[in-house]
Amino acid sequence: MNIVFVYGHMFNVQTWTRACAMLREDGIELVLFSQQQSAEKAMAFVENKSVDIFIGQFFHDLPCYAELLECSEKASMRVGLGWDMLPGFSTFSEEQVARFNQYLAKISVDNYVNGIKYLAACAGIDLAYNEPLPVQTHGLYHPEAPGLFSNAAGYHDWFVSRSGRGQGPVIGIPCYYGQIAEKNHDDIDAVIRAIESNGMIPLCVYSEGAQDAAVPLPERYPWLVYFKESAVSVSMGLSAIVNLMAGRLLSTPEDAFILQDLNVPVFQMVRLYHQSPDEWAKDSGGLGSGSLGMVYGLAQPEMAGVIEPTMTAGTIPKHDAAMDINIRRYVPVAERIDHLCKRLGRWIQLQTLPNSQKRVTIVLNNNPCKGAEATLGLAAGLDTFESLARFIRALKDAGYHVGDAPENGKAILDLFLERKAISEFRWTTVDEIVRKGGVLHRVDRVEYERMLECLPQAAKERILDDWGDFPGEGMVYRENGEPVLLVTGLIFGNLKLMIQPKRGCYGAKCNGEVCRILHDPELSPPHHWLAVYNYIQKTSDVVVHFGAHGALEFLPGKRAALSDGCFPEISLGDMPNVYLYVMDVSGDGIVAKRRGRAVMVDHLTPVHRPAVMDDDILALERLAEEYQSARDNKETKREAVVKDKMIPLMKSQNFVDATYGGEDFDEEAGLLARRIAQIRRTLAPSGMHVLGTHPDPDGIATMLSTILMKPTHEQPTLEKIAAVSGRTANNPFDDAKEVIRSVINDEPGAVSDSAEAELSKDFALWCRDIGGRINMSTREIPQLLRALNGEYIEPGLSGSLCLGKTQTLPTGRNFFTTDVQALPTRAAFEVGRELADNLIRKYIREENRFPESVGISLWSIDAFKSDGEMFCQILHLMGMRPVWDAAGRVSKIEAVPIEALSLLVDEKTISPRPRIDVVIQTSGILRDMVPHFADLVDEAAVLASRLDESHELNFIRKHTDERLAELKKELGEKVTESEMGRMASFRVFSSAPGTYGIGVGLALDASAWESEADLAETYVNWGGYAYGSDRAGDFSRISGQKARRLYAGNLKTIDVTYMRQYSPEYDLVDCGCYAGYLGGMSVAVKAVAGKSARVYWADTNAVGDLSVRDLKDDIEISVKAKLLNKNWIENQKKHGYKGAGGVSGRVNNLFKWSATTGKVEKCVFDKIVETYIRDRENLDWLRTENPYALEELTRRLLEAESRGLWEASPDMLDDVRHAALLIEGDMEEIMGNVNEEFQGGKVDVLTAGDVDKWEPEWRLAFDK
């Protein structure tokens, strides 16, 4: 009898191979084929042999799914296994298939043999078989033991008798029973032996992995039973867990309490199933192609609060000649396992070392590009220094030796600046740092080269190639004629406070010469960075990175499963890394976890609310309502009077030009109403969060009201809540907030019984529940202290509270993100379709034609905060749609039939529409953390390029064909036509593997440009790497192929550049990265195409508005809601130095938008001057609290004027120059006598043509 078994994922090949040999004795020829490796061989076998039974376990994501289905029909009988098989595949009855599955439920050669015999009997063969036997699938394992152990006492007795050791840190090691049964456990053995050789006691428990949540706890988690038994019966309590299981360690997030009870850190070991250790070593990605390894090796374990994902083993296929199949063998990576054991030892030391002896280093972030002196303690949403002071007080109370550390935030900041305990920059020289006492340590040549010699050879060579021999050029001081590198900071007892060193530049200046990372995004960190982090390693038991975010996790190296040659690993060594992080910056935080070994402790965001409008705008809003009322009632005289009142206010608030004379007033009044409404719904922070505090009742009510701005099915709208207040509901937000405040304060009669019933049954419960969880932010500091004790930090979801993600509460947790493989959702596709249609409609109104190509910047936040809405917008523009499988995951992309593509142009007109080309520039985080989004867009582009449709109906094919013709002309026979076709279909671009960012922001910060062409060259050189799926046609995977000319060619066809703000908390002026990406693309399009594209913007706002707007309008809305808003300014003032830095940072971002898009009006810069230079109170505040921020602000305004970005009036320009001179005098007084060269307030314009080391591979002249 011939039986064929074609298997897909998670197949126990070795056990089945033994079963084949046993079945052969009974006349059954069972032949195994891997769908991944030998699907075609399986089909050939079925074609040429008579097959009695065909067993199929196929998967859509593996080759030849449809072909195997068709081929299987030639067999007499069939049985299907697994979730991906079609319901009608099996010819056996449901009862017979269920019975067969019982034989296969546990790995057992005897059960496998009898299961096949049972099938044969069902098929009519007279053959005896046995019932399924019970299988013991859990126990304790050690490679040196004579057998397996069924209890901890037996294992303990054996271990003590063998090793002579009964005491020591115990490391629990959950692993799979399947590996033990398959005798494929070399990696498990290596981990056990390494743990033991490092003085720890391994306690390895094998089981089948997490069971269904309905299963009782002991059966669900056998490893938990053994760990507890070990602690109770033989006093071997755990110190840590090293998890060798992939996927979900816990069945549900709610089960995290079992790990909280154990209260030890859980380390995640990563096993690669499709790469050998050698292939992994050469792979820039670290996890191979696709995203399954990321999901099962990283994302799902993170939901259990695991930390420090570490490469453990690769896979090498071993060919079984008798069966003609490859059997996978796991091959351990010894160096990585040993490195983890060293890190384990450091974490365990934190559990036992008295607090008074623990050496803690706190690293604050800094953004030199925005002014090193102006941005100390950079941290999203956090009042850094006040938070730091509270943390230091807690350390002192917990018994840490913190000496005479200040307990006041401003005092800490003042010490940093007084001692210049920072890096050199425009207003700081190494001589000044030494003179003022900011030096902690001097690193000489001997010490540095001793460290360098310990690095892998490739990393060492790369550092020396990039930066030359010691000492390099940054932070170098001559002492007795010999160079030393200065390590700066403050020290109090066992506590050090330090500013993160510069990552890619050097010197007491900021220009195109010293900004080396601008020239080379793959640049290794400089000598000074390595010296500083080596010093931290040698003098610290733990490092705390304080606030989101720094540069360590973005250093060059693999995207995950890092090697010893990756620079985040080199920087950290074996030092534990605790990271205080804002709760809603998901993508960057996950990078820190996976690349920076960060144990997250997240903190609350500031309270956000709709912008509180200034009196003049409120007055204008009332007049606009009055004007509309007069029009509606046909009161012509009142209408004219109100109009006359409105026009001066509209001019003064820059809603119309100064020359406006009232023409087309009805249209302008309508536009005014819409823009004021947009300001009203723009969220602004009410100050910053202070670590370990919670908002007052009014703040909590504000947060709940903000959550409810976006309608949900579960809770009433703000309007409905406001209605029960009895107020007029002119301002539903504030009226609703008062109702909510009364509810959470339990004020008697706050909401009547009838009103509560009208709102919703559970409304009050919801308010108190969410309010209570917000209040739990008081545990943020205790959670940090627990992390410093080497304890377990429970997991929690990251996301935007303002978008209703209340699962993100409480804070103080080790956050994770949603399972990106489950994205996009169907709901996101509906939103994406509407966004796409709105974009097309807007372009048609303005240009009277369809756009041929749209350039889009796509970030990972689209997945983490919007469930893939913008990704779906891209697909819909292309006339494509996702296909979801039964599990709700997108399995492929399909084309919408061209005749079904249409657009509702207006209320009456439905128009057929073409497929619109899309060129995307992804962030490095999306490329690394959500790779299937990039893959699917690439697959869509290839599919559309191959459709048999005219160029008029398919712009994607049109542009691919045009590019192919150009490539044929350019390359001739140098490459095959197939390869040229692949290149012509590239639409997905990003930065080089292992790098992040787009470079344009750096060029603008360093003033390293003269013309738009310079910015375009930076953009294309940084972002011109192509990425593509191996499922796109017959092509291999594209993982960062240099394709700058192809990218420039794509940019030429773009009609619209577009981006969407993914989170209502941060708008386009808050974050300079928006200007770098969207502005960079816009200026590059203009440079390469010789014409400007339209620049559009949309946002993910709190009320669900899906309109697509001109970038210029949103810039002005943001400026009115924040930078020019008196309420916002007063809230910034509460936070002194940090608040002033926020002002200058936003002005800098306006400069970036102006330089890249020209979309910042003169009046915006004028208003900035009026608000911060001419307003004496605001000027004095900036000058007193953060003079460096004021210097940055004035310098950017003067640079904007000198470059023609701002047409300043003579008197306004004089005012800015006067302020600049004033602050320059302050700076020089602060510095004292300095003999060294420093840049100060000068703007040195140095471009690639001026700097020898800056050699761009692509120049605009190449494509002219």
SULGI-V830276 format. One record per helix or strand of 3 or more residues. SS is the DSSP state (2 for helix, 1 for strand). FROM is the first residue (numbers start at 1). TO is the last residue. Records with the same first field share a line. If there is no record, write none. Layout:
SS=FROM-TO / FROM-TO
This chain:
1=2-7 / 29-34 / 53-56 / 77-80 / 139-141 / 170-176 / 201-207 / 238-243 / 266-271 / 307-320 / 325-332 / 360-364 / 439-443 / 476-479 / 482-488 / 490-492 / 495-499 / 542-546 / 576-582 / 598-603 / 608-610 / 683-685 / 795-797 / 814-816 / 853-858 / 880-884 / 890-895 / 902-904 / 910-912 / 917-922 / 988-990 / 1025-1028 / 1038-1042 / 1056-1061 / 1094-1099
2=13-24 / 35-48 / 65-72 / 94-104 / 109-122 / 152-163 / 177-182 / 186-197 / 217-220 / 222-233 / 253-262 / 277-282 / 292-302 / 334-352 / 355-357 / 368-370 / 384-397 / 409-419 / 430-436 / 445-453 / 457-467 / 516-519 / 527-539 / 552-554 / 567-572 / 586-595 / 615-632 / 636-652 / 665-681 / 697-707 / 718-723 / 732-744 / 753-759 / 763-788 / 801-803 / 806-808 / 820-822 / 826-847 / 861-866 / 869-877 / 898-900 / 924-929 / 931-945 / 955-971 / 977-984 / 1000-1005 / 1012-1023 / 1044-1052 / 1072-1089 / 1111-1121 / 1126-1133 / 1136-1157 / 1162-1172 / 1176-1185 / 1187-1202 / 1210-1231 / 1248-1250 / 1260-1263
